[in-house]
Amino acid sequence: MAAKSLEKLLNPSKGGDLANIVRRAQDMGELASALARALPAEEGAAILAANVREDGELVVLCQSSAWASRLRFCADALLAAARAHGAEASRCSVRVSRPD
């Protein structure tokens, strides 16, 4: 596949075919970063990804069950950070990412 064709597919500003997927991935990355910044450095570093579902559930993925337990105590701070970021989150769940 030519480089220009690939760029057209992936470039969200040019309305490429995959633009919505790329934009959604960027939004999720920005949300995860915002949540991480809202917590102490050690807890924030445990956040791998975050998403807000259509029903308002903030889903936070972390590294281990130990971190999940710690982050569940931060649910109010996570919700506040998500709302400050512009997400319409009403509840929070923390889940462990499956290992590779």
DRENTORKOL-3810 file (N, C-alpha, C; in nm, 4 decimals):
REM DRENTORKOL-3810
@n.u->0.0851; n.v->-0.1171; n.w->0.0000; ca.u->0.0000; ca.v->0.0000; ca.w->0.0000; c.u->0.0901; c.v->0.1239; c.w->0.0000
@n.u->0.0601; n.v->0.2186; n.w->-0.0815; ca.u->0.1387; ca.v->0.3407; ca.w->-0.0920; c.u->0.1271; c.v->0.4224; c.w->0.0357
@n.u->0.2332; n.v->0.4963; n.w->0.0659; ca.u->0.2368; ca.v->0.5770; ca.w->0.1883; c.u->0.1249; c.v->0.6805; c.w->0.1899
@n.u->0.0977; n.v->0.7420; n.w->0.0771; ca.u->-0.0078; ca.v->0.8430; ca.w->0.0728; c.u->-0.1445; c.v->0.7811; c.w->0.0987
@n.u->-0.1681; n.v->0.6622; n.w->0.0476; ca.u->-0.2958; ca.v->0.5955; ca.w->0.0716; c.u->-0.3130; c.v->0.5621; c.w->0.2186
@n.u->-0.2057; n.v->0.5144; n.w->0.2819; ca.u->-0.2111; ca.v->0.4818; ca.w->0.4235; c.u->-0.2340; c.v->0.6077; c.w->0.5053
@n.u->-0.1653; n.v->0.7157; n.w->0.4701; ca.u->-0.1832; ca.v->0.8422; ca.w->0.5408; c.u->-0.3285; c.v->0.8891; c.w->0.5294
@n.u->-0.3864; n.v->0.8756; n.w->0.4119; ca.u->-0.5254; ca.v->0.9167; ca.w->0.3909; c.u->-0.6196; c.v->0.8332; c.w->0.4773
@n.u->-0.5923; n.v->0.7032; n.w->0.4896; ca.u->-0.6760; ca.v->0.6161; ca.w->0.5719; c.u->-0.6694; c.v->0.6528; c.w->0.7198
@n.u->-0.5508; n.v->0.6872; n.w->0.7682; ca.u->-0.5299; ca.v->0.7060; ca.w->0.9109; c.u->-0.5443; c.v->0.8492; c.w->0.9592
@n.u->-0.5425; n.v->0.9461; n.w->0.8706; ca.u->-0.5418; ca.v->1.0855; ca.w->0.9109; c.u->-0.6819; c.v->1.1330; c.w->0.9490
@n.u->-0.7040; n.v->1.1584; n.w->1.0803; ca.u->-0.8380; ca.v->1.1995; ca.w->1.1224; c.u->-0.8779; c.v->1.3377; c.w->1.0717
@n.u->-0.7813; n.v->1.4264; n.w->1.0467; ca.u->-0.8162; ca.v->1.5611; ca.w->1.0015; c.u->-0.8581; c.v->1.5633; c.w->0.8549
@n.u->-0.8235; n.v->1.4593; n.w->0.7800; ca.u->-0.8603; ca.v->1.4542; ca.w->0.6384; c.u->-0.9826; c.v->1.3669; c.w->0.6137
@n.u->-1.0485; n.v->1.3215; n.w->0.7208; ca.u->-1.1692; ca.v->1.2427; ca.w->0.7039; c.u->-1.1449; c.v->1.1085; c.w->0.6405
@n.u->-1.0310; n.v->1.0486; n.w->0.6682; ca.u->-0.9992; ca.v->0.9180; ca.w->0.6126; c.u->-1.0955; c.v->0.8120; c.w->0.6626
@n.u->-1.0903; n.v->0.6963; n.w->0.5999; ca.u->-1.1826; ca.v->0.5887; ca.w->0.6322; c.u->-1.1735; c.v->0.5447; c.w->0.7789
@n.u->-1.0547; n.v->0.5501; n.w->0.8344; ca.u->-1.0354; ca.v->0.5085; ca.w->0.9734; c.u->-1.0317; c.v->0.6264; c.w->1.0698
@n.u->-1.0722; n.v->0.7420; n.w->1.0225; ca.u->-1.0620; ca.v->0.8639; ca.w->1.1017; c.u->-1.1352; c.v->0.8531; c.w->1.2352
@n.u->-1.2547; n.v->0.7976; n.w->1.2345; ca.u->-1.3299; ca.v->0.7864; ca.w->1.3598; c.u->-1.2611; c.v->0.6950; c.w->1.4596
@n.u->-1.2015; n.v->0.5872; n.w->1.4118; ca.u->-1.1311; ca.v->0.4948; ca.w->1.5006; c.u->-1.0074; c.v->0.5614; c.w->1.5589
@n.u->-0.9325; n.v->0.6314; n.w->1.4755; ca.u->-0.8128; ca.v->0.7005; ca.w->1.5214; c.u->-0.8498; c.v->0.8089; c.w->1.6214
@n.u->-0.9530; n.v->0.8846; n.w->1.5914; ca.u->-0.9970; ca.v->0.9917; ca.w->1.6811; c.u->-1.0430; c.v->0.9349; c.w->1.8150
@n.u->-1.1137; n.v->0.8237; n.w->1.8126; ca.u->-1.1615; ca.v->0.7601; ca.w->1.9362; c.u->-1.0442; c.v->0.7107; c.w->2.0205
@n.u->-0.9444; n.v->0.6519; n.w->1.9557; ca.u->-0.8255; ca.v->0.6065; ca.w->2.0278; c.u->-0.7516; c.v->0.7241; c.w->2.0908
@n.u->-0.7431; n.v->0.8345; n.w->2.0192; ca.u->-0.6793; ca.v->0.9544; ca.w->2.0748; c.u->-0.7575; c.v->1.0056; c.w->2.1954
@n.u->-0.8899; n.v->1.0092; n.w->2.1850; ca.u->-0.9739; ca.v->1.0554; ca.w->2.2954; c.u->-0.9557; c.v->0.9669; c.w->2.4185
@n.u->-0.9493; n.v->0.8360; n.w->2.3976; ca.u->-0.9311; ca.v->0.7437; ca.w->2.5097; c.u->-0.7939; c.v->0.7632; c.w->2.5747
@n.u->-0.6928; n.v->0.7863; n.w->2.4934; ca.u->-0.5591; ca.v->0.8122; ca.w->2.5471; c.u->-0.5546; c.v->0.9402; c.w->2.6279
@n.u->-0.6201; n.v->1.0441; n.w->2.5785; ca.u->-0.6257; ca.v->1.1711; ca.w->2.6512; c.u->-0.7015; c.v->1.1562; c.w->2.7828
@n.u->-0.8096; n.v->1.0786; n.w->2.7827; ca.u->-0.8852; ca.v->1.0546; ca.w->2.9049; c.u->-0.7993; c.v->0.9806; c.w->3.0073
@n.u->-0.7306; n.v->0.8770; n.w->2.9638; ca.u->-0.6446; ca.v->0.8011; ca.w->3.0552; c.u->-0.5367; c.v->0.8915; c.w->3.1143
@n.u->-0.4800; n.v->0.9794; n.w->3.0337; ca.u->-0.3788; ca.v->1.0727; ca.w->3.0828; c.u->-0.4366; c.v->1.1704; c.w->3.1838
@n.u->-0.5566; n.v->1.2196; n.w->3.1564; ca.u->-0.6216; ca.v->1.3125; ca.w->3.2493; c.u->-0.6496; c.v->1.2444; c.w->3.3837
@n.u->-0.6941; n.v->1.1198; n.w->3.3787; ca.u->-0.7199; ca.v->1.0464; ca.w->3.5026; c.u->-0.5900; c.v->1.0241; c.w->3.5794
@n.u->-0.4847; n.v->0.9874; n.w->3.5087; ca.u->-0.3553; ca.v->0.9623; ca.w->3.5736; c.u->-0.3025; c.v->1.0886; c.w->3.6406
@n.u->-0.3185; n.v->1.2037; n.w->3.5764; ca.u->-0.2713; ca.v->1.3304; ca.w->3.6339; c.u->-0.3495; c.v->1.3695; c.w->3.7582
@n.u->-0.4729; n.v->1.3215; n.w->3.7704; ca.u->-0.5579; ca.v->1.3578; ca.w->3.8838; c.u->-0.5248; c.v->1.2794; c.w->4.0105
@n.u->-0.4413; n.v->1.1772; n.w->3.9974; ca.u->-0.4062; ca.v->1.0908; ca.w->4.1101; c.u->-0.2605; c.v->1.1110; c.w->4.1480
@n.u->-0.2218; n.v->1.0642; n.w->4.2676; ca.u->-0.0794; ca.v->1.0636; ca.w->4.2998; c.u->-0.0032; c.v->0.9834; c.w->4.1935
@n.u->0.1225; n.v->1.0160; n.w->4.1730; ca.u->0.2016; ca.v->0.9587; ca.w->4.0630; c.u->0.1992; c.v->0.8066; c.w->4.0615
@n.u->0.2125; n.v->0.7441; n.w->4.1767; ca.u->0.2179; ca.v->0.5978; ca.w->4.1810; c.u->0.0874; c.v->0.5348; c.w->4.1327
@n.u->-0.0272; n.v->0.5871; n.w->4.1790; ca.u->-0.1560; ca.v->0.5351; ca.w->4.1351; c.u->-0.1825; c.v->0.5680; c.w->3.9890
@n.u->-0.1469; n.v->0.6890; n.w->3.9487; ca.u->-0.1689; ca.v->0.7302; ca.w->3.8107; c.u->-0.0928; c.v->0.6445; c.w->3.7117
@n.u->0.0269; n.v->0.6020; n.w->3.7505; ca.u->0.1080; ca.v->0.5190; ca.w->3.6614; c.u->0.0483; c.v->0.3803; c.w->3.6407
@n.u->-0.0407; n.v->0.3383; n.w->3.7279; ca.u->-0.1026; ca.v->0.2055; ca.w->3.7160; c.u->-0.2155; c.v->0.2030; c.w->3.6134
@n.u->-0.2624; n.v->0.3202; n.w->3.5698; ca.u->-0.3725; ca.v->0.3267; ca.w->3.4727; c.u->-0.3182; c.v->0.2979; c.w->3.3329
@n.u->-0.3737; n.v->0.1974; n.w->3.2701; ca.u->-0.3327; ca.v->0.1595; ca.w->3.1339; c.u->-0.4218; c.v->0.2217; c.w->3.0279
@n.u->-0.5515; n.v->0.2303; n.w->3.0555; ca.u->-0.6470; ca.v->0.2827; ca.w->2.9578; c.u->-0.7748; c.v->0.3217; c.w->3.0303
@n.u->-0.8561; n.v->0.4015; n.w->2.9624; ca.u->-0.9846; ca.v->0.4418; ca.w->3.0193; c.u->-1.0822; c.v->0.4703; c.w->2.9065
@n.u->-1.2095; n.v->0.4499; n.w->2.9374; ca.u->-1.3149; ca.v->0.4702; ca.w->2.8393; c.u->-1.4431; c.v->0.5037; c.w->2.9139
@n.u->-1.5293; n.v->0.5812; n.w->2.8515; ca.u->-1.6622; ca.v->0.6063; ca.w->2.9063; c.u->-1.7619; c.v->0.5429; c.w->2.8105
@n.u->-1.8392; n.v->0.4504; n.w->2.8621; ca.u->-1.9390; ca.v->0.3819; ca.w->2.7797; c.u->-2.0614; c.v->0.4700; c.w->2.7592
@n.u->-2.1452; n.v->0.4298; n.w->2.6670; ca.u->-2.2655; ca.v->0.5081; ca.w->2.6356; c.u->-2.3592; c.v->0.5225; c.w->2.7552
@n.u->-2.3572; n.v->0.4245; n.w->2.8471; ca.u->-2.4448; ca.v->0.4313; ca.w->2.9645; c.u->-2.3848; c.v->0.5144; c.w->3.0776
@n.u->-2.2696; n.v->0.5779; n.w->3.0548; ca.u->-2.2080; ca.v->0.6653; ca.w->3.1541; c.u->-2.1089; c.v->0.5963; c.w->3.2459
@n.u->-2.0795; n.v->0.4710; n.w->3.2211; ca.u->-1.9842; ca.v->0.4000; ca.w->3.3055; c.u->-1.8412; c.v->0.4335; c.w->3.2626
@n.u->-1.7626; n.v->0.4842; n.w->3.3568; ca.u->-1.6209; ca.v->0.5065; ca.w->3.3356; c.u->-1.5502; c.v->0.3752; c.w->3.3652
@n.u->-1.4819; n.v->0.3204; n.w->3.2671; ca.u->-1.4094; ca.v->0.1948; ca.w->3.2832; c.u->-1.2601; c.v->0.2269; c.w->3.2800
@n.u->-1.1918; n.v->0.1910; n.w->3.3883; ca.u->-1.0487; ca.v->0.2151; ca.w->3.3995; c.u->-0.9778; c.v->0.0806; c.w->3.4006
@n.u->-0.8821; n.v->0.0623; n.w->3.3116; ca.u->-0.8025; ca.v->-0.0603; ca.w->3.3085; c.u->-0.6700; c.v->-0.0347; c.w->3.3777
@n.u->-0.6286; n.v->-0.1318; n.w->3.4593; ca.u->-0.5026; ca.v->-0.1177; ca.w->3.5311; c.u->-0.4203; c.v->-0.2447; c.w->3.5192
@n.u->-0.3022; n.v->-0.2442; n.w->3.5817; ca.u->-0.2024; ca.v->-0.3479; ca.w->3.5631; c.u->-0.2268; c.v->-0.4771; c.w->3.6394
@n.u->-0.2864; n.v->-0.4697; n.w->3.7572; ca.u->-0.2993; ca.v->-0.5903; ca.w->3.8399; c.u->-0.4192; c.v->-0.5770; c.w->3.9331
@n.u->-0.4547; n.v->-0.6875; n.w->3.9948; ca.u->-0.5670; ca.v->-0.6850; ca.w->4.0892; c.u->-0.5328; c.v->-0.6003; c.w->4.2115
@n.u->-0.4062; n.v->-0.5970; n.w->4.2497; ca.u->-0.3663; ca.v->-0.5125; ca.w->4.3630; c.u->-0.3899; c.v->-0.3655; c.w->4.3300
@n.u->-0.3523; n.v->-0.3251; n.w->4.2100; ca.u->-0.3769; ca.v->-0.1870; ca.w->4.1682; c.u->-0.5254; c.v->-0.1600; c.w->4.1525
@n.u->-0.6003; n.v->-0.2561; n.w->4.1050; ca.u->-0.7450; ca.v->-0.2381; ca.w->4.0913; c.u->-0.8073; c.v->-0.2069; c.w->4.2271
@n.u->-0.7658; n.v->-0.2788; n.w->4.3292; ca.u->-0.8175; ca.v->-0.2533; ca.w->4.4640; c.u->-0.7844; c.v->-0.1121; c.w->4.5095
@n.u->-0.6617; n.v->-0.0696; n.w->4.4850; ca.u->-0.6217; ca.v->0.0659; ca.w->4.5262; c.u->-0.6971; c.v->0.1720; c.w->4.4476
@n.u->-0.7121; n.v->0.1496; n.w->4.3172; ca.u->-0.7791; ca.v->0.2498; ca.w->4.2343; c.u->-0.9285; c.v->0.2584; c.w->4.2636
@n.u->-0.9889; n.v->0.1497; n.w->4.3095; ca.u->-1.1314; ca.v->0.1554; ca.w->4.3435; c.u->-1.1571; c.v->0.2546; c.w->4.4568
@n.u->-1.0577; n.v->0.2718; n.w->4.5445; ca.u->-1.0706; ca.v->0.3715; ca.w->4.6505; c.u->-1.0626; c.v->0.5137; c.w->4.5953
@n.u->-1.0154; n.v->0.5275; n.w->4.4737; ca.u->-1.0017; ca.v->0.6580; ca.w->4.4084; c.u->-1.1176; c.v->0.6860; c.w->4.3127
@n.u->-1.2232; n.v->0.6092; n.w->4.3198; ca.u->-1.3324; ca.v->0.6201; ca.w->4.2223; c.u->-1.3897; c.v->0.7612; c.w->4.2153
@n.u->-1.4083; n.v->0.8267; n.w->4.3287; ca.u->-1.4639; ca.v->0.9619; ca.w->4.3270; c.u->-1.3702; c.v->1.0590; c.w->4.2546
@n.u->-1.2401; n.v->1.0473; n.w->4.2805; ca.u->-1.1425; ca.v->1.1341; ca.w->4.2134; c.u->-1.1374; c.v->1.1039; c.w->4.0641
@n.u->-1.1480; n.v->0.9767; n.w->4.0276; ca.u->-1.1480; ca.v->0.9390; ca.w->3.8868; c.u->-1.2704; c.v->0.9945; c.w->3.8149
@n.u->-1.3868; n.v->0.9837; n.w->3.8784; ca.u->-1.5089; ca.v->1.0393; ca.w->3.8184; c.u->-1.4986; c.v->1.1908; c.w->3.8031
@n.u->-1.4472; n.v->1.2580; n.w->3.9068; ca.u->-1.4332; ca.v->1.4036; ca.w->3.9006; c.u->-1.3374; c.v->1.4438; c.w->3.7877
@n.u->-1.2279; n.v->1.3706; n.w->3.7726; ca.u->-1.1318; ca.v->1.4012; ca.w->3.6668; c.u->-1.1930; c.v->1.3759; c.w->3.5289
@n.u->-1.2685; n.v->1.2691; n.w->3.5157; ca.u->-1.3334; ca.v->1.2401; ca.w->3.3874; c.u->-1.4337; c.v->1.3487; c.w->3.3524
@n.u->-1.5102; n.v->1.3929; n.w->3.4503; ca.u->-1.6084; ca.v->1.4993; ca.w->3.4258; c.u->-1.5384; c.v->1.6302; c.w->3.3904
@n.u->-1.4279; n.v->1.6599; n.w->3.4596; ca.u->-1.3519; ca.v->1.7815; ca.w->3.4295; c.u->-1.2940; c.v->1.7756; c.w->3.2883
@n.u->-1.2676; n.v->1.6570; n.w->3.2412; ca.u->-1.2153; ca.v->1.6359; ca.w->3.1051; c.u->-1.3270; c.v->1.6455; c.w->3.0006
@n.u->-1.4520; n.v->1.6494; n.w->3.0454; ca.u->-1.5647; ca.v->1.6640; ca.w->2.9540; c.u->-1.6471; c.v->1.5383; c.w->2.9341
@n.u->-1.6125; n.v->1.4319; n.w->3.0033; ca.u->-1.6870; ca.v->1.3064; ca.w->2.9897; c.u->-1.8118; c.v->1.3101; c.w->3.0761
@n.u->-1.9163; n.v->1.2475; n.w->3.0299; ca.u->-2.0409; ca.v->1.2382; ca.w->3.1053; c.u->-2.0445; c.v->1.1039; c.w->3.1778
@n.u->-1.9623; n.v->1.0931; n.w->3.2812; ca.u->-1.9498; ca.v->0.9682; ca.w->3.3567; c.u->-2.0352; c.v->0.9752; c.w->3.4833
@n.u->-2.1067; n.v->0.8670; n.w->3.5108; ca.u->-2.1937; ca.v->0.8635; ca.w->3.6290; c.u->-2.1487; c.v->0.7597; c.w->3.7317
@n.u->-2.0701; n.v->0.6625; n.w->3.6887; ca.u->-2.0184; ca.v->0.5624; ca.w->3.7823; c.u->-1.8853; c.v->0.5125; c.w->3.7293
@n.u->-1.8102; n.v->0.4463; n.w->3.8167; ca.u->-1.6747; ca.v->0.4058; ca.w->3.7804; c.u->-1.6530; c.v->0.2590; c.w->3.8125
@n.u->-1.5904; n.v->0.1884; n.w->3.7206; ca.u->-1.5470; ca.v->0.0517; ca.w->3.7481; c.u->-1.4000; c.v->0.0414; c.w->3.7091
@n.u->-1.3273; n.v->-0.0372; n.w->3.7881; ca.u->-1.1852; ca.v->-0.0573; ca.w->3.7627; c.u->-1.1651; c.v->-0.2044; c.w->3.7311
@n.u->-1.0977; n.v->-0.2302; n.w->3.6218; ca.u->-1.0769; ca.v->-0.3686; ca.w->3.5779; c.u->-0.9291; c.v->-0.3929; c.w->3.5520
@n.u->-0.8919; n.v->-0.5197; n.w->3.5594; ca.u->-0.7535; ca.v->-0.5583; ca.w->3.5340; c.u->-0.7396; c.v->-0.5964; c.w->3.3878
@n.u->-0.6381; n.v->-0.5414; n.w->3.3231; ca.u->-0.6101; ca.v->-0.5766; ca.w->3.1849; c.u->-0.5542; c.v->-0.7170; c.w->3.1789
@n.u->-0.5936; n.v->-0.7920; n.w->3.0805; ca.u->-0.5390; ca.v->-0.9265; ca.w->3.0628; c.u->-0.3924; c.v->-0.9169; c.w->3.0233
@n.u->-0.3107; n.v->-1.0058; n.w->3.0750; ca.u->-0.1704; ca.v->-1.0031; ca.w->3.0341; c.u->-0.1565; c.v->-1.0426; c.w->2.8876
@n.u->-0.0521; n.v->-0.9940; n.w->2.8252; ca.u->-0.0282; ca.v->-1.0241; ca.w->2.6832; c.u->0.0010; c.v->-1.1694; c.w->2.6600
END
